[in-house]
Amino acid sequence: MQLGRVTGTVVASVKTVGLEGIKFLVVQPLDKHQDSVGKPVIAADAVYMAGPGELVYFVASREAAEALEPRFVPVDHAIVGIVDQVSL
Amino acid sequence: MKIGLVSGNVVSTINHPFFDGHRLMICDLIGPDGEPDGYTIAVDTVDSGVGDTVLIIDEGNSARQIFGLTTGPIRAVITGIIDSIDQA
């Protein structure tokens, strides 16, 4: 899992089967000091409460597909938690 | 498996139900020659703390087996605290 900052939302009204009702957010991956690393990704919101500006952690690949109901929906990244605090 | 150094933790109240009651640790990954190799957020199973050198399994199916699950958005799990490493 990796830290990320939600920077925007993605709206798609036509989606493949299984993605109905899922919110998609633009997430900038961060290092542990919360500095940006790499390019932004589009992540499904598996906590249903994330929004722009929030610090989150997210999973990728198969774990992302497992995060949503029903499982094995076709997503690459999924937000699985909203961060309250990071202690280093 | 990978070797990591626990450098912090992440606190979150809004998260995927799997993560309820689990501690999330920020681990700096260490490469074969001792060089830094990025970081990951791992679920703790051994009561590790900041400063511990730990053994991390970074593979989804093994991680789910540790928790007795067949499904779950989890991949990196701290499975041991390393006492020493000897290299011939």
Backbone of each chain as nested JSON, in Angstrom:
{
  "chains": [
    {"id": "A", "residues": [
      {"number": 1, "name": "MET", "atoms": {"N": [0.846, -1.192, 0.0], "CA": [0.0, 0.0, 0.0], "C": [0.875, 1.232, 0.0]}},
      {"number": 2, "name": "GLN", "atoms": {"N": [0.313, 2.297, -0.487], "CA": [1.063, 3.517, -0.678], "C": [0.193, 4.686, -0.264]}},
      {"number": 3, "name": "LEU", "atoms": {"N": [0.828, 5.768, 0.149], "CA": [0.081, 6.978, 0.456], "C": [-0.233, 7.724, -0.831]}},
      {"number": 4, "name": "GLY", "atoms": {"N": [-1.341, 8.455, -0.83], "CA": [-1.693, 9.258, -1.995], "C": [-2.534, 10.445, -1.583]}},
      {"number": 5, "name": "ARG", "atoms": {"N": [-2.529, 11.458, -2.447], "CA": [-3.366, 12.64, -2.218], "C": [-4.407, 12.702, -3.32]}},
      {"number": 6, "name": "VAL", "atoms": {"N": [-5.674, 12.79, -2.925], "CA": [-6.741, 12.902, -3.923], "C": [-6.711, 14.307, -4.502]}},
      {"number": 7, "name": "THR", "atoms": {"N": [-6.559, 14.4, -5.825], "CA": [-6.452, 15.722, -6.449], "C": [-7.642, 16.037, -7.342]}},
      {"number": 8, "name": "GLY", "atoms": {"N": [-8.504, 15.077, -7.596], "CA": [-9.637, 15.381, -8.468], "C": [-10.573, 14.206, -8.598]}},
      {"number": 9, "name": "THR", "atoms": {"N": [-11.642, 14.419, -9.321], "CA": [-12.621, 13.361, -9.541], "C": [-12.718, 13.067, -11.028]}},
      {"number": 10, "name": "VAL", "atoms": {"N": [-13.167, 11.856, -11.339], "CA": [-13.377, 11.451, -12.728], "C": [-14.83, 11.017, -12.84]}},
      {"number": 11, "name": "VAL", "atoms": {"N": [-15.528, 11.57, -13.82], "CA": [-16.926, 11.194, -14.042], "C": [-17.022, 10.448, -15.364]}},
      {"number": 12, "name": "ALA", "atoms": {"N": [-17.615, 9.26, -15.318], "CA": [-17.854, 8.501, -16.543], "C": [-19.265, 7.949, -16.457]}},
      {"number": 13, "name": "SER", "atoms": {"N": [-20.123, 8.346, -17.362], "CA": [-21.505, 7.859, -17.272], "C": [-21.673, 6.523, -17.984]}},
      {"number": 14, "name": "VAL", "atoms": {"N": [-20.803, 6.219, -18.923], "CA": [-20.863, 4.907, -19.58], "C": [-19.706, 4.067, -19.05]}},
      {"number": 15, "name": "LYS", "atoms": {"N": [-20.029, 2.976, -18.357], "CA": [-18.976, 2.147, -17.766], "C": [-19.256, 0.684, -18.04]}},
      {"number": 16, "name": "THR", "atoms": {"N": [-18.219, -0.127, -17.909], "CA": [-18.38, -1.561, -18.119], "C": [-19.148, -2.183, -16.954]}},
      {"number": 17, "name": "VAL", "atoms": {"N": [-19.657, -3.382, -17.159], "CA": [-20.453, -4.054, -16.132], "C": [-19.604, -4.251, -14.878]}},
      {"number": 18, "name": "GLY", "atoms": {"N": [-20.158, -3.937, -13.716], "CA": [-19.443, -4.078, -12.454], "C": [-18.955, -2.765, -11.895]}},
      {"number": 19, "name": "LEU", "atoms": {"N": [-18.845, -1.762, -12.742], "CA": [-18.331, -0.467, -12.268], "C": [-19.448, 0.526, -11.958]}},
      {"number": 20, "name": "GLU", "atoms": {"N": [-20.7, 0.09, -12.063], "CA": [-21.796, 1.017, -11.795], "C": [-21.753, 1.474, -10.341]}},
      {"number": 21, "name": "GLY", "atoms": {"N": [-21.912, 2.764, -10.13], "CA": [-21.972, 3.29, -8.756], "C": [-20.636, 3.48, -8.096]}},
      {"number": 22, "name": "ILE", "atoms": {"N": [-19.556, 3.131, -8.764], "CA": [-18.237, 3.296, -8.164], "C": [-17.696, 4.677, -8.519]}},
      {"number": 23, "name": "LYS", "atoms": {"N": [-17.162, 5.353, -7.497], "CA": [-16.611, 6.697, -7.711], "C": [-15.132, 6.575, -8.061]}},
      {"number": 24, "name": "PHE", "atoms": {"N": [-14.707, 7.333, -9.042], "CA": [-13.297, 7.32, -9.438], "C": [-12.647, 8.659, -9.092]}},
      {"number": 25, "name": "LEU", "atoms": {"N": [-11.452, 8.586, -8.527], "CA": [-10.735, 9.787, -8.095], "C": [-9.335, 9.798, -8.693]}},
      {"number": 26, "name": "VAL", "atoms": {"N": [-8.834, 11.009, -8.924], "CA": [-7.448, 11.151, -9.368], "C": [-6.578, 11.183, -8.121]}},
      {"number": 27, "name": "VAL", "atoms": {"N": [-5.594, 10.299, -8.043], "CA": [-4.74, 10.193, -6.855], "C": [-3.274, 10.365, -7.257]}},
      {"number": 28, "name": "GLN", "atoms": {"N": [-2.608, 11.3, -6.582], "CA": [-1.17, 11.489, -6.786], "C": [-0.425, 10.633, -5.76]}},
      {"number": 29, "name": "PRO", "atoms": {"N": [0.345, 9.619, -6.188], "CA": [1.123, 8.83, -5.221], "C": [2.14, 9.709, -4.493]}},
      {"number": 30, "name": "LEU", "atoms": {"N": [2.359, 9.397, -3.209], "CA": [3.26, 10.19, -2.375], "C": [4.313, 9.291, -1.751]}},
      {"number": 31, "name": "ASP", "atoms": {"N": [5.468, 9.882, -1.406], "CA": [6.417, 9.146, -0.579], "C": [6.006, 9.316, 0.883]}},
      {"number": 32, "name": "LYS", "atoms": {"N": [6.802, 8.747, 1.796], "CA": [6.358, 8.753, 3.2], "C": [6.379, 10.142, 3.814]}},
      {"number": 33, "name": "HIS", "atoms": {"N": [7.103, 11.072, 3.178], "CA": [7.098, 12.457, 3.655], "C": [5.998, 13.278, 2.973]}},
      {"number": 34, "name": "GLN", "atoms": {"N": [5.145, 12.604, 2.256], "CA": [4.008, 13.198, 1.55], "C": [4.433, 14.112, 0.412]}},
      {"number": 35, "name": "ASP", "atoms": {"N": [5.582, 13.831, -0.198], "CA": [5.99, 14.518, -1.427], "C": [5.576, 13.645, -2.615]}},
      {"number": 36, "name": "SER", "atoms": {"N": [5.206, 14.295, -3.714], "CA": [4.725, 13.555, -4.88], "C": [5.812, 12.676, -5.476]}},
      {"number": 37, "name": "VAL", "atoms": {"N": [5.441, 11.464, -5.873], "CA": [6.332, 10.595, -6.641], "C": [5.531, 9.999, -7.792]}},
      {"number": 38, "name": "GLY", "atoms": {"N": [6.089, 10.041, -8.979], "CA": [5.449, 9.422, -10.134], "C": [4.235, 10.192, -10.625]}},
      {"number": 39, "name": "LYS", "atoms": {"N": [3.528, 9.538, -11.511], "CA": [2.39, 10.179, -12.167], "C": [1.086, 9.847, -11.447]}},
      {"number": 40, "name": "PRO", "atoms": {"N": [0.089, 10.724, -11.548], "CA": [-1.206, 10.44, -10.915], "C": [-1.856, 9.202, -11.516]}},
      {"number": 41, "name": "VAL", "atoms": {"N": [-2.673, 8.528, -10.706], "CA": [-3.422, 7.357, -11.161], "C": [-4.908, 7.611, -10.913]}},
      {"number": 42, "name": "ILE", "atoms": {"N": [-5.742, 6.847, -11.603], "CA": [-7.183, 6.901, -11.354], "C": [-7.519, 5.718, -10.453]}},
      {"number": 43, "name": "ALA", "atoms": {"N": [-8.068, 6.015, -9.276], "CA": [-8.358, 4.955, -8.306], "C": [-9.843, 4.923, -8.001]}},
      {"number": 44, "name": "ALA", "atoms": {"N": [-10.374, 3.708, -7.847], "CA": [-11.751, 3.548, -7.39], "C": [-11.801, 3.826, -5.892]}},
      {"number": 45, "name": "ASP", "atoms": {"N": [-12.907, 4.403, -5.434], "CA": [-13.037, 4.745, -4.012], "C": [-13.744, 3.613, -3.278]}},
      {"number": 46, "name": "ALA", "atoms": {"N": [-12.958, 2.738, -2.614], "CA": [-13.537, 1.584, -1.925], "C": [-14.01, 1.915, -0.517]}},
      {"number": 47, "name": "VAL", "atoms": {"N": [-13.798, 3.16, -0.049], "CA": [-14.344, 3.54, 1.26], "C": [-15.584, 4.414, 1.097]}},
      {"number": 48, "name": "TYR", "atoms": {"N": [-15.88, 4.798, -0.134], "CA": [-17.084, 5.556, -0.479], "C": [-17.152, 6.923, 0.197]}},
      {"number": 49, "name": "MET", "atoms": {"N": [-16.064, 7.387, 0.778], "CA": [-16.103, 8.672, 1.5], "C": [-14.937, 9.575, 1.151]}},
      {"number": 50, "name": "ALA", "atoms": {"N": [-14.024, 9.132, 0.314], "CA": [-12.854, 9.957, 0.0], "C": [-13.249, 11.096, -0.947]}},
      {"number": 51, "name": "GLY", "atoms": {"N": [-12.505, 12.187, -0.865], "CA": [-12.784, 13.332, -1.733], "C": [-11.515, 14.118, -1.977]}},
      {"number": 52, "name": "PRO", "atoms": {"N": [-11.586, 15.084, -2.892], "CA": [-10.4, 15.871, -3.23], "C": [-9.765, 16.529, -2.009]}},
      {"number": 53, "name": "GLY", "atoms": {"N": [-8.436, 16.512, -1.969], "CA": [-7.682, 17.124, -0.883], "C": [-7.292, 16.143, 0.196]}},
      {"number": 54, "name": "GLU", "atoms": {"N": [-7.946, 14.973, 0.223], "CA": [-7.692, 14.056, 1.338], "C": [-6.448, 13.203, 1.125]}},
      {"number": 55, "name": "LEU", "atoms": {"N": [-5.797, 12.902, 2.256], "CA": [-4.662, 11.977, 2.263], "C": [-5.234, 10.572, 2.444]}},
      {"number": 56, "name": "VAL", "atoms": {"N": [-4.866, 9.661, 1.55], "CA": [-5.449, 8.318, 1.568], "C": [-4.333, 7.287, 1.422]}},
      {"number": 57, "name": "TYR", "atoms": {"N": [-4.675, 6.016, 1.644], "CA": [-3.774, 4.961, 1.193], "C": [-4.533, 4.066, 0.238]}},
      {"number": 58, "name": "PHE", "atoms": {"N": [-3.788, 3.521, -0.732], "CA": [-4.458, 2.78, -1.793], "C": [-3.673, 1.522, -2.153]}},
      {"number": 59, "name": "VAL", "atoms": {"N": [-4.389, 0.581, -2.738], "CA": [-3.779, -0.663, -3.198], "C": [-3.866, -0.706, -4.719]}},
      {"number": 60, "name": "ALA", "atoms": {"N": [-3.095, -1.612, -5.306], "CA": [-3.065, -1.719, -6.768], "C": [-3.319, -3.153, -7.202]}},
      {"number": 61, "name": "SER", "atoms": {"N": [-3.489, -3.327, -8.478], "CA": [-3.628, -4.619, -9.161], "C": [-4.71, -5.512, -8.537]}},
      {"number": 62, "name": "ARG", "atoms": {"N": [-4.399, -6.788, -8.279], "CA": [-5.438, -7.713, -7.821], "C": [-6.084, -7.262, -6.513]}},
      {"number": 63, "name": "GLU", "atoms": {"N": [-5.263, -6.676, -5.629], "CA": [-5.805, -6.222, -4.347], "C": [-6.864, -5.139, -4.559]}},
      {"number": 64, "name": "ALA", "atoms": {"N": [-6.682, -4.321, -5.596], "CA": [-7.68, -3.29, -5.895], "C": [-8.988, -3.939, -6.33]}},
      {"number": 65, "name": "ALA", "atoms": {"N": [-8.878, -4.974, -7.143], "CA": [-10.08, -5.675, -7.606], "C": [-10.795, -6.355, -6.439]}},
      {"number": 66, "name": "GLU", "atoms": {"N": [-10.035, -6.746, -5.4], "CA": [-10.631, -7.409, -4.236], "C": [-11.283, -6.42, -3.276]}},
      {"number": 67, "name": "ALA", "atoms": {"N": [-10.946, -5.141, -3.419], "CA": [-11.403, -4.146, -2.44], "C": [-12.868, -3.785, -2.624]}},
      {"number": 68, "name": "LEU", "atoms": {"N": [-13.394, -4.005, -3.806], "CA": [-14.736, -3.531, -4.11], "C": [-15.732, -4.68, -4.12]}},
      {"number": 69, "name": "GLU", "atoms": {"N": [-17.007, -4.336, -3.947], "CA": [-18.089, -5.311, -4.036], "C": [-18.889, -5.04, -5.295]}},
      {"number": 70, "name": "PRO", "atoms": {"N": [-19.241, -6.008, -6.107], "CA": [-18.779, -7.389, -6.034], "C": [-17.298, -7.466, -6.358]}},
      {"number": 71, "name": "ARG", "atoms": {"N": [-16.622, -8.505, -5.872], "CA": [-15.185, -8.551, -6.071], "C": [-14.837, -8.862, -7.527]}},
      {"number": 72, "name": "PHE", "atoms": {"N": [-13.609, -8.556, -7.84], "CA": [-13.061, -8.718, -9.186], "C": [-13.735, -7.829, -10.206]}},
      {"number": 73, "name": "VAL", "atoms": {"N": [-13.941, -6.594, -9.81], "CA": [-14.333, -5.609, -10.809], "C": [-13.05, -5.106, -11.47]}},
      {"number": 74, "name": "PRO", "atoms": {"N": [-13.141, -4.655, -12.713], "CA": [-11.921, -4.289, -13.43], "C": [-11.386, -2.907, -13.051]}},
      {"number": 75, "name": "VAL", "atoms": {"N": [-10.635, -2.838, -11.964], "CA": [-9.966, -1.593, -11.584], "C": [-8.477, -1.88, -11.328]}},
      {"number": 76, "name": "ASP", "atoms": {"N": [-7.662, -0.849, -11.517], "CA": [-6.209, -0.978, -11.314], "C": [-5.77, -0.535, -9.932]}},
      {"number": 77, "name": "HIS", "atoms": {"N": [-6.449, 0.49, -9.393], "CA": [-6.097, 1.034, -8.084], "C": [-7.38, 1.262, -7.293]}},
      {"number": 78, "name": "ALA", "atoms": {"N": [-7.304, 1.066, -5.981], "CA": [-8.47, 1.33, -5.138], "C": [-8.025, 1.978, -3.833]}},
      {"number": 79, "name": "ILE", "atoms": {"N": [-8.759, 3.025, -3.442], "CA": [-8.504, 3.676, -2.152], "C": [-9.151, 2.83, -1.072]}},
      {"number": 80, "name": "VAL", "atoms": {"N": [-8.368, 2.386, -0.071], "CA": [-8.913, 1.522, 0.975], "C": [-8.897, 2.183, 2.353]}},
      {"number": 81, "name": "GLY", "atoms": {"N": [-8.391, 3.403, 2.466], "CA": [-8.438, 4.072, 3.766], "C": [-8.159, 5.561, 3.641]}},
      {"number": 82, "name": "ILE", "atoms": {"N": [-8.778, 6.332, 4.539], "CA": [-8.496, 7.761, 4.629], "C": [-7.601, 7.975, 5.842]}},
      {"number": 83, "name": "VAL", "atoms": {"N": [-6.477, 8.646, 5.643], "CA": [-5.47, 8.775, 6.705], "C": [-5.853, 9.909, 7.66]}},
      {"number": 84, "name": "ASP", "atoms": {"N": [-5.864, 9.589, 8.963], "CA": [-6.04, 10.62, 9.985], "C": [-4.698, 11.222, 10.346]}},
      {"number": 85, "name": "GLN", "atoms": {"N": [-3.688, 10.347, 10.471], "CA": [-2.395, 10.803, 10.973], "C": [-1.294, 9.874, 10.486]}},
      {"number": 86, "name": "VAL", "atoms": {"N": [-0.156, 10.464, 10.11], "CA": [1.035, 9.685, 9.779], "C": [2.102, 10.072, 10.79]}},
      {"number": 87, "name": "SER", "atoms": {"N": [2.636, 9.095, 11.514], "CA": [3.74, 9.354, 12.45], "C": [5.005, 8.768, 11.866]}},
      {"number": 88, "name": "LEU", "atoms": {"N": [6.074, 9.543, 11.857], "CA": [7.353, 9.045, 11.35], "C": [8.408, 9.145, 12.442]}}
    ]},
    {"id": "B", "residues": [
      {"number": 1, "name": "MET", "atoms": {"N": [10.139, -12.698, -0.054], "CA": [9.944, -11.816, 1.1], "C": [10.936, -10.685, 1.034]}},
      {"number": 2, "name": "LYS", "atoms": {"N": [10.669, -9.651, 1.782], "CA": [11.524, -8.469, 1.751], "C": [11.936, -8.085, 3.169]}},
      {"number": 3, "name": "ILE", "atoms": {"N": [12.993, -7.33, 3.236], "CA": [13.446, -6.807, 4.522], "C": [13.093, -5.322, 4.563]}},
      {"number": 4, "name": "GLY", "atoms": {"N": [12.581, -4.88, 5.712], "CA": [12.21, -3.477, 5.844], "C": [12.571, -2.948, 7.213]}},
      {"number": 5, "name": "LEU", "atoms": {"N": [12.594, -1.63, 7.296], "CA": [12.836, -0.955, 8.572], "C": [11.581, -0.155, 8.899]}},
      {"number": 6, "name": "VAL", "atoms": {"N": [10.969, -0.461, 10.041], "CA": [9.744, 0.241, 10.412], "C": [10.096, 1.682, 10.771]}},
      {"number": 7, "name": "SER", "atoms": {"N": [9.498, 2.642, 10.067], "CA": [9.852, 4.041, 10.311], "C": [8.667, 4.865, 10.78]}},
      {"number": 8, "name": "GLY", "atoms": {"N": [7.49, 4.284, 10.843], "CA": [6.346, 5.065, 11.311], "C": [5.076, 4.256, 11.215]}},
      {"number": 9, "name": "ASN", "atoms": {"N": [3.963, 4.905, 11.502], "CA": [2.694, 4.214, 11.345], "C": [1.628, 5.162, 10.798]}},
      {"number": 10, "name": "VAL", "atoms": {"N": [0.548, 4.564, 10.326], "CA": [-0.555, 5.311, 9.733], "C": [-1.805, 5.038, 10.563]}},
      {"number": 11, "name": "VAL", "atoms": {"N": [-2.497, 6.101, 10.94], "CA": [-3.74, 5.961, 11.699], "C": [-4.899, 6.347, 10.791]}},
      {"number": 12, "name": "SER", "atoms": {"N": [-5.941, 5.512, 10.814], "CA": [-7.073, 5.756, 9.929], "C": [-8.34, 5.227, 10.579]}},
      {"number": 13, "name": "THR", "atoms": {"N": [-9.399, 6.024, 10.548], "CA": [-10.684, 5.53, 11.084], "C": [-11.631, 5.119, 9.97]}},
      {"number": 14, "name": "ILE", "atoms": {"N": [-11.598, 5.857, 8.862], "CA": [-12.447, 5.476, 7.727], "C": [-11.602, 4.61, 6.817]}},
      {"number": 15, "name": "ASN", "atoms": {"N": [-11.912, 3.32, 6.778], "CA": [-11.115, 2.422, 5.947], "C": [-11.962, 1.234, 5.51]}},
      {"number": 16, "name": "HIS", "atoms": {"N": [-11.403, 0.448, 4.622], "CA": [-12.055, -0.794, 4.21], "C": [-12.211, -1.675, 5.444]}},
      {"number": 17, "name": "PRO", "atoms": {"N": [-13.347, -2.396, 5.592], "CA": [-13.595, -3.169, 6.814], "C": [-12.468, -4.139, 7.164]}},
      {"number": 18, "name": "PHE", "atoms": {"N": [-11.723, -4.613, 6.193], "CA": [-10.635, -5.537, 6.504], "C": [-9.653, -4.94, 7.493]}},
      {"number": 19, "name": "PHE", "atoms": {"N": [-9.396, -3.633, 7.383], "CA": [-8.32, -3.016, 8.156], "C": [-8.732, -2.665, 9.587]}},
      {"number": 20, "name": "ASP", "atoms": {"N": [-10.005, -2.892, 9.949], "CA": [-10.437, -2.622, 11.317], "C": [-9.625, -3.462, 12.292]}},
      {"number": 21, "name": "GLY", "atoms": {"N": [-9.008, -2.811, 13.274], "CA": [-8.265, -3.542, 14.302], "C": [-6.861, -3.945, 13.908]}},
      {"number": 22, "name": "HIS", "atoms": {"N": [-6.429, -3.558, 12.724], "CA": [-5.066, -3.891, 12.309], "C": [-4.201, -2.645, 12.329]}},
      {"number": 23, "name": "ARG", "atoms": {"N": [-2.935, -2.828, 12.74], "CA": [-1.985, -1.717, 12.743], "C": [-1.308, -1.636, 11.391]}},
      {"number": 24, "name": "LEU", "atoms": {"N": [-1.165, -0.418, 10.91], "CA": [-0.498, -0.198, 9.624], "C": [0.821, 0.505, 9.883]}},
      {"number": 25, "name": "MET", "atoms": {"N": [1.91, -0.113, 9.426], "CA": [3.238, 0.444, 9.667], "C": [3.852, 0.91, 8.346]}},
      {"number": 26, "name": "ILE", "atoms": {"N": [4.538, 2.046, 8.391], "CA": [5.306, 2.493, 7.231], "C": [6.676, 1.841, 7.315]}},
      {"number": 27, "name": "CYS", "atoms": {"N": [7.037, 1.079, 6.288], "CA": [8.297, 0.347, 6.292], "C": [9.16, 0.808, 5.126]}},
      {"number": 28, "name": "ASP", "atoms": {"N": [10.383, 1.236, 5.425], "CA": [11.361, 1.525, 4.377], "C": [11.931, 0.195, 3.92]}},
      {"number": 29, "name": "LEU", "atoms": {"N": [11.798, -0.094, 2.63], "CA": [12.301, -1.367, 2.124], "C": [13.803, -1.269, 1.915]}},
      {"number": 30, "name": "ILE", "atoms": {"N": [14.462, -2.379, 2.182], "CA": [15.921, -2.425, 2.076], "C": [16.283, -3.461, 1.017]}},
      {"number": 31, "name": "GLY", "atoms": {"N": [17.104, -3.049, 0.04], "CA": [17.519, -3.948, -1.043], "C": [18.573, -4.929, -0.591]}},
      {"number": 32, "name": "PRO", "atoms": {"N": [18.975, -5.844, -1.484], "CA": [19.917, -6.903, -1.109], "C": [21.264, -6.377, -0.61]}},
      {"number": 33, "name": "ASP", "atoms": {"N": [21.672, -5.209, -1.074], "CA": [22.961, -4.674, -0.63], "C": [22.79, -3.634, 0.476]}},
      {"number": 34, "name": "GLY", "atoms": {"N": [21.629, -3.592, 1.077], "CA": [21.395, -2.665, 2.162], "C": [20.979, -1.281, 1.726]}},
      {"number": 35, "name": "GLU", "atoms": {"N": [20.771, -1.11, 0.41], "CA": [20.401, 0.213, -0.08], "C": [18.888, 0.435, 0.067]}},
      {"number": 36, "name": "PRO", "atoms": {"N": [18.441, 1.679, 0.241], "CA": [17.01, 1.938, 0.342], "C": [16.3, 1.592, -0.975]}},
      {"number": 37, "name": "ASP", "atoms": {"N": [15.093, 1.076, -0.873], "CA": [14.366, 0.634, -2.06], "C": [12.892, 0.998, -1.931]}},
      {"number": 38, "name": "GLY", "atoms": {"N": [12.627, 2.285, -1.666], "CA": [11.247, 2.744, -1.557], "C": [10.622, 2.392, -0.218]}},
      {"number": 39, "name": "TYR", "atoms": {"N": [9.306, 2.468, -0.16], "CA": [8.621, 2.155, 1.09], "C": [7.311, 1.444, 0.786]}},
      {"number": 40, "name": "THR", "atoms": {"N": [6.738, 0.828, 1.814], "CA": [5.393, 0.281, 1.673], "C": [4.67, 0.437, 3.002]}},
      {"number": 41, "name": "ILE", "atoms": {"N": [3.359, 0.423, 2.943], "CA": [2.557, 0.404, 4.165], "C": [2.129, -1.045, 4.364]}},
      {"number": 42, "name": "ALA", "atoms": {"N": [2.541, -1.64, 5.498], "CA": [2.298, -3.067, 5.736], "C": [1.437, -3.259, 6.975]}},
      {"number": 43, "name": "VAL", "atoms": {"N": [0.647, -4.333, 6.951], "CA": [-0.177, -4.695, 8.107], "C": [0.699, -5.464, 9.088]}},
      {"number": 44, "name": "ASP", "atoms": {"N": [0.626, -5.078, 10.366], "CA": [1.478, -5.693, 11.381], "C": [0.798, -6.912, 12.001]}},
      {"number": 45, "name": "THR", "atoms": {"N": [1.565, -8.014, 12.139], "CA": [1.017, -9.178, 12.846], "C": [1.894, -9.573, 14.035]}},
      {"number": 46, "name": "VAL", "atoms": {"N": [2.987, -8.858, 14.273], "CA": [3.961, -9.305, 15.277], "C": [4.27, -8.228, 16.322]}},
      {"number": 47, "name": "ASP", "atoms": {"N": [3.417, -7.204, 16.418], "CA": [3.649, -6.109, 17.37], "C": [5.01, -5.456, 17.151]}},
      {"number": 48, "name": "SER", "atoms": {"N": [5.32, -5.124, 15.936], "CA": [6.574, -4.436, 15.647], "C": [6.443, -2.962, 16.027]}},
      {"number": 49, "name": "GLY", "atoms": {"N": [7.587, -2.321, 16.147], "CA": [7.594, -0.904, 16.505], "C": [8.592, -0.141, 15.665]}},
      {"number": 50, "name": "VAL", "atoms": {"N": [8.55, 1.184, 15.776], "CA": [9.465, 2.024, 15.002], "C": [10.905, 1.668, 15.372]}},
      {"number": 51, "name": "GLY", "atoms": {"N": [11.748, 1.462, 14.357], "CA": [13.142, 1.096, 14.574], "C": [13.417, -0.377, 14.379]}},
      {"number": 52, "name": "ASP", "atoms": {"N": [12.361, -1.206, 14.358], "CA": [12.566, -2.642, 14.169], "C": [12.887, -2.957, 12.708]}},
      {"number": 53, "name": "THR", "atoms": {"N": [13.803, -3.903, 12.5], "CA": [14.026, -4.464, 11.166], "C": [13.1, -5.659, 11.041]}},
      {"number": 54, "name": "VAL", "atoms": {"N": [12.314, -5.683, 9.992], "CA": [11.256, -6.689, 9.911], "C": [11.29, -7.444, 8.59]}},
      {"number": 55, "name": "LEU", "atoms": {"N": [10.618, -8.6, 8.621], "CA": [10.447, -9.437, 7.45], "C": [9.049, -9.143, 6.903]}},
      {"number": 56, "name": "ILE", "atoms": {"N": [8.976, -8.839, 5.624], "CA": [7.697, -8.452, 5.03], "C": [7.366, -9.406, 3.898]}},
      {"number": 57, "name": "ILE", "atoms": {"N": [6.157, -9.946, 3.923], "CA": [5.687, -10.705, 2.768], "C": [4.907, -9.718, 1.902]}},
      {"number": 58, "name": "ASP", "atoms": {"N": [5.301, -9.603, 0.642], "CA": [4.672, -8.628, -0.254], "C": [4.038, -9.38, -1.415]}},
      {"number": 59, "name": "GLU", "atoms": {"N": [3.084, -10.209, -1.065], "CA": [2.39, -11.023, -2.079], "C": [0.98, -11.284, -1.554]}},
      {"number": 60, "name": "GLY", "atoms": {"N": [-0.007, -11.027, -2.401], "CA": [-1.386, -10.985, -1.932], "C": [-1.937, -12.291, -1.406]}},
      {"number": 61, "name": "ASN", "atoms": {"N": [-1.736, -13.4, -2.141], "CA": [-2.357, -14.651, -1.719], "C": [-1.802, -15.127, -0.379]}},
      {"number": 62, "name": "SER", "atoms": {"N": [-0.477, -15.009, -0.208], "CA": [0.131, -15.381, 1.064], "C": [-0.406, -14.507, 2.185]}},
      {"number": 63, "name": "ALA", "atoms": {"N": [-0.559, -13.218, 1.898], "CA": [-1.063, -12.292, 2.909], "C": [-2.475, -12.671, 3.34]}},
      {"number": 64, "name": "ARG", "atoms": {"N": [-3.312, -13.031, 2.385], "CA": [-4.689, -13.413, 2.73], "C": [-4.697, -14.711, 3.54]}},
      {"number": 65, "name": "GLN", "atoms": {"N": [-3.812, -15.633, 3.204], "CA": [-3.75, -16.885, 3.972], "C": [-3.392, -16.633, 5.428]}},
      {"number": 66, "name": "ILE", "atoms": {"N": [-2.509, -15.651, 5.686], "CA": [-2.113, -15.341, 7.058], "C": [-3.338, -14.968, 7.887]}},
      {"number": 67, "name": "PHE", "atoms": {"N": [-4.278, -14.267, 7.258], "CA": [-5.467, -13.835, 7.976], "C": [-6.635, -14.795, 7.772]}},
      {"number": 68, "name": "GLY", "atoms": {"N": [-6.379, -15.935, 7.136], "CA": [-7.431, -16.926, 6.931], "C": [-8.524, -16.459, 6.001]}},
      {"number": 69, "name": "LEU", "atoms": {"N": [-8.168, -15.651, 5.029], "CA": [-9.157, -15.091, 4.117], "C": [-8.96, -15.656, 2.712]}},
      {"number": 70, "name": "THR", "atoms": {"N": [-10.046, -15.66, 1.952], "CA": [-9.894, -15.954, 0.527], "C": [-9.999, -14.679, -0.291]}},
      {"number": 71, "name": "THR", "atoms": {"N": [-10.505, -13.623, 0.328], "CA": [-10.597, -12.349, -0.362], "C": [-10.267, -11.242, 0.609]}},
      {"number": 72, "name": "GLY", "atoms": {"N": [-9.663, -10.18, 0.101], "CA": [-9.32, -9.042, 0.952], "C": [-8.278, -8.194, 0.254]}},
      {"number": 73, "name": "PRO", "atoms": {"N": [-8.365, -6.859, 0.408], "CA": [-7.462, -5.962, -0.333], "C": [-6.129, -5.798, 0.382]}},
      {"number": 74, "name": "ILE", "atoms": {"N": [-5.421, -6.878, 0.574], "CA": [-4.218, -6.822, 1.388], "C": [-3.078, -7.505, 0.669]}},
      {"number": 75, "name": "ARG", "atoms": {"N": [-1.887, -6.952, 0.816], "CA": [-0.735, -7.514, 0.117], "C": [0.509, -7.524, 0.998]}},
      {"number": 76, "name": "ALA", "atoms": {"N": [0.877, -6.405, 1.602], "CA": [2.112, -6.352, 2.394], "C": [1.785, -6.619, 3.863]}},
      {"number": 77, "name": "VAL", "atoms": {"N": [2.459, -7.618, 4.44], "CA": [2.228, -7.982, 5.844], "C": [3.582, -8.17, 6.523]}},
      {"number": 78, "name": "ILE", "atoms": {"N": [3.72, -7.605, 7.724], "CA": [4.93, -7.822, 8.517], "C": [4.781, -9.163, 9.219]}},
      {"number": 79, "name": "THR", "atoms": {"N": [5.708, -10.094, 8.915], "CA": [5.558, -11.451, 9.437], "C": [6.643, -11.834, 10.433]}},
      {"number": 80, "name": "GLY", "atoms": {"N": [7.616, -10.961, 10.67], "CA": [8.641, -11.308, 11.645], "C": [9.509, -10.114, 11.982]}},
      {"number": 81, "name": "ILE", "atoms": {"N": [10.109, -10.164, 13.153], "CA": [11.067, -9.132, 13.545], "C": [12.459, -9.762, 13.467]}},
      {"number": 82, "name": "ILE", "atoms": {"N": [13.345, -9.139, 12.691], "CA": [14.662, -9.724, 12.431], "C": [15.624, -9.374, 13.569]}},
      {"number": 83, "name": "ASP", "atoms": {"N": [16.264, -10.414, 14.098], "CA": [17.266, -10.194, 15.141], "C": [18.615, -9.863, 14.524]}},
      {"number": 84, "name": "SER", "atoms": {"N": [19.029, -10.665, 13.536], "CA": [20.32, -10.4, 12.917], "C": [20.355, -11.003, 11.525]}},
      {"number": 85, "name": "ILE", "atoms": {"N": [21.216, -10.461, 10.697], "CA": [21.417, -10.985, 9.342], "C": [22.91, -11.226, 9.176]}},
      {"number": 86, "name": "ASP", "atoms": {"N": [23.273, -12.445, 8.804], "CA": [24.684, -12.749, 8.542], "C": [24.841, -13.033, 7.069]}},
      {"number": 87, "name": "GLN", "atoms": {"N": [25.78, -12.412, 6.437], "CA": [26.037, -12.674, 5.022], "C": [27.434, -13.247, 4.859]}},
      {"number": 88, "name": "ALA", "atoms": {"N": [27.511, -14.388, 4.159], "CA": [28.808, -15.021, 3.958], "C": [29.608, -14.235, 2.921]}}
    ]}
  ]
}
